[in-house]
Amino acid sequence: MTLSAWVIIGLSIVAGSFLSGVFGMAGGMVVIGVLLIYFDVATAMILFSIIQLTANGWRAAQWWSYVRWDIIWLYCVGGAVAFAVLRFIEFIPDKALVYLLLGLMPFAVEILPASWRPNIEWRGVPFFTGIFTTIIQFMSGVGGPFLDIFFQRSMLDRKATLATKAIAQSASHVLRLVYFVSLTGFGTLEPVPALGAIVLAIGGTMLAPYVIERMTDDGFRQWTRFVIFTICIIYLMRAAWLYWQAFAA
């Protein structure tokens, strides 16, 4: 791989970790999209899991006192159920499908009527959230926009939202890492790039609190929507291009 490719990957990790640190999502969509350009799906998912686990774990440590553990435990149980089912199927998506799901997911969330969106604080909801978010994480790499559905009607402020989502997504990243490693091993991933990715992910995440402290809850929600939908449009174009190439071949 060329030096310019590693520079692009490094910049995407810093930018993605920063965006995730500020908005609790969106950053992962940037990182996985770039990794898929240079790696096969399984290797990209493994490296992405390491990066996101580092970034989310660091973010969770920063906001540890705000975590809602009653939500987290049920979410993890649901995630474990989803892992068991998917591991039995042994499904690995292709690149075009990953881009398509990344691009469509937030739009699908948007058209869902607000009255249909469950509240993560309702009894039993974290369990089913863990099941479906984990399935989406394995298929598209990113479950943040879907997970956010369950937080939109909650009474949690932005810090509790970020903290709880960071722990929940960290659990999903662990499951996805174990899933793909158990199917393919570590693929073409080398230790040095993985360690470098971890350092960059921490660096990007450490910048986020300076922005969060200056952001209002309304501003937090508005900027989240803008960033996510911009990324989605790009990925839908990328999916269309890959499908066109496959059709023309």
N, C-alpha and C positions, 0 to 999 in steps of 0.2 A: 504494500500500500504506500502511496506517495506521501510526502511531508504535508502537502496542501490538504490531502484528505484527512490526515490526523488533526491538522489545525481546525478544519471545519467541524470535525467530530468534537474536539475539545471545546470550541466556542459554543456548540449546541448544548453540551453538557452544562456549562456554566449558565448559559441563558435559560435553559430548561429548569435547572435547579432553582434559579432565582424566581422564575415565573411560578413554579410550584410553591415556593416558599411564601410568595405574596398572595396567591389566589387559591392555593390548596389543590390546584389542577392546572391544566393547560401545558405546563412545562414538559410533562411526560409525552404529550402529543408531538412536541417539537423533537425531542430526543429520539423516540422510536422511529419517527419518519426519516430522520437523517441516518440512523444506524441501518435501516433497511436498504439504503442505497449502496452500502459498502459490505454488508454481511448477508448470509442466508438467514431465513426466518428464525431458525432455532438458535443460532449464535447471537443474532440481534436480540432475541428475547432474553437470553441468559445474561448478556452484558447489560441490557436495559434493566433487568431485575436487580442486578448488583448496584447500578447507579441509583435507581429509584429507592431501593432499600436504604442506601446510605443517606440520600437526601431526605427521605421521609423520616428515617430514624433520627437524624440530626434535628429536623424540625420538631419532631415529637419531644425531644429532649429540651428544646428551647421553650416549649409551651406545656411542659409536663403537668403542671398544676391545674391546667384547664381541661384535661382529658376526662371524658365521661366513660368510666370503666364499665358501668352497667350496660352500655351500648356495645362496647368492644367485645366482651366475653361472648355474647350471643352471636355477634357478627363472625367471630372466629369459628364457632361451631358450624355455622352455615357454610363458611368457606371450606372447612374440612370435608363436609358432605359433597360439595361441588367437586373438590379435588379428587375424591374417591371415584366419582362417576366418570369424570373426564379421563382419569388415568386408565380406567378400564377400556375406554373407547380408543385412546391413544391418537387423538386428533391433532394434526399440525396444519395450520392454515397456510395458503400461499401469500406472496407479497401483495398481489392485487386485492385479495379479500381483506387483508389487514388494513390497507389504505382506505378501501371502501367503507369498512366498518368505522374506522376513525372519523371519516368525513360525515357519515350519515348519523352517527349516534347522537350528537347534540341536537340535530334537527329533529330527530325522532322524539327526543326529550321535550323539545320546544312545543311540538304540536300536541303533546299530551295535556289535556285540560287540567288546570290547576286543582280542580276539585278531586281529580283522580290521583293526585300525588300524595302518597302516604307520608307520615311524619316519623322520622327516625326515633322519636321519643315514645311512640305508641308501643304497647306491649306486643312482643313477638316480631315486630317489623325488622329489628336488626338481624334476626336469624335469616329471614328471606332475603334481606339486603346482601348478606354475606354470600348466599348461594348464587344469586344472579350476578352480582358484581364480580365474583371470582370467575364465573363462566365467561363474562365479557372480557375480563383481564387476560384470560388464556387465549381468546380468539383474536382480539384486536391489540393486546398489549396495554391498553389504557382503559380503566374503568371509572376514572374521576368524574366525567360528566354525568354518567349514569348514577354513580354514588351520590352526586350532589342533589339529585331529585329528592332524596329522602331527608335532606337537610333544609330544603327551601321553606318548608312550613314549620320548622322547629323554632323554638324560642331561644336557641343558642346564639350567643354573640359571635363575632368573627374569630375571636381567639379560641373559644371553645370549639367552634366549627373546624378551624385549622388543626387544632390539637387532636381532636377525635378522629378526623379524617386521616391525619398523618399516621396514627396507629393502625387504623383499619386498613389503609392501603399498604402499610408495611407488612401486615399479615398476608395480604394477597400477593405481594411481591415475593415473599418467602415461599409461598405455595407454588407460584409460577416458576421460580428458580428451580425448586426441587422437581417440578413436573418435567420441564424441558431437559434438565440434566439427566433425569432418570430415563428419558427416551433416547437422547442423542449423545450423552456425555457433554463435555465442554466444547465440542466442535473445534473450530479453528481459533478459539479465544486463547490468547497468551496471558501469563500473569502480569507482565509489566503494563500493558494497556489497561488491564482491569484495575490495578493499583492507581494508575494515573487518573482513571475515571472517578475513582472514589475520592481522591484529593480534590479534583475539580468540582465534583458534586457538593462536597462540604463547603468549598469556597463560595459557590453560587448561593447556597442556602444561607450562609452567614450574612449575606448582604440584605436579605429580605426583611428582617425586623425593622430596619431603618425606614422602610417604606410603609410597612404595616402600621407602625405607630402614628404615622401622619395621614393615614387614610380613614375616611369615615365608613360606616357600614354600608351606606348607599353607594358610595364611590367604589367600594369593594365589589359589590354585586354588578354594577354597570361595567366596570373594566373587565371583570371576569367574562361577561357575555361577549364583549367586543373582541377580546383576544381569542377566545375559543372559536367563534364563528369565522374569524379571519383564517385561522389555521385549517378549519374544516373545508373551506372552499378550495384551498390549495391541495388538500389531500384527495378531494373528489376529482380534481383535475388530474392528479397523479394516477389515481386508480383507473380513470378513463383511458389515460395514455397506455398503461400496462395492458389493459384488456384489449385495446386497439392493436397493440404490438402482437399480442397472442393470436388475435383474429387474423391479422395480416400475414403472420408467419406461415 
